């Protein structure tokens, strides 16, 4: 089973509502948009509608790998300078 590619991506709060019906109306309105996930979360003071984009940006692992290789190269250069 493959991991969800959106796992760990942040959700943004769109609005807080006192009833589920109000939150559901907003969710249905937002769910018509492409490339957008929408959910309703129950909280102590009501319901919160949250969204996140389904478009995947460049993976951070590639960025981290390039940063690590840059660090390694710098270390090698420092050692060779001695």
N, C-alpha and C positions, 0 to 999 in steps of 0.2 A: 504494500500500500504506500503510495507516494504522499509525502507531506504537502500540506496546502502551501502554495507559493506566497500567499498573503499572510501566513502566520507571523505574528510579531509586528505587523504593520499597525500604526496607531489609528484609532477612531477619533473623530472630532464631534463634539456636541453641537447639535443644530438647535435644539430647544428643549425646555422643560415644560411639562404639562401636568395639570392636576388630575386629569382623567385619561384612561386608556383610549377612549374613543377619539379624543383630541389628538393624542399622539399617533394613533393609527391613521387618521386623516393626513397628517403631515408625512407619515411614512409612505403612504400610498402615492402622495403627490411627488415625493422625492424618488420613489422607486421607478418612475417612468423614465428617468434619465439613464442613459447608457453609461457603462463603466463606473457604476456607483453601487456599493452595498449599503443597505439601510437596516437598522435594527432598533428595537425598543427595549430599554432596560428599566426594570422596576427599581426605584430607590425609595428611601424613607419618606421623602417629601413629594412623591409623585412618580412620573414617568419621564425618561429622557430619550430623545431620538438622537441616534448617532449614525454617522456615515463615514465611509472610507472609499477611496478610489480603487478600482480593480486593475488599473494600469500598473504594471511592474516596472520600477525604475531599475537602473543598473545594479546588479548584485553587489553588496558590500564586501563579499568574500574576495572578489577580484581586486577591489581597492585595497583591502588589507594585505593580500598577497604581494601586490606591487610595492606597498609601503614596507613590508618586511624585507623584500629583496633590496630595496634602496638602503635600508638600515644595514643589511649585511655587507653591501658593497662599500658603504662608508666605513664600516669597521675594518674591512680588509685594507682599505686605503690608508687608514690611520696606522694599522700595524706595519704596513710596508714603508711608511714614512719614518718610522723609528730607526 
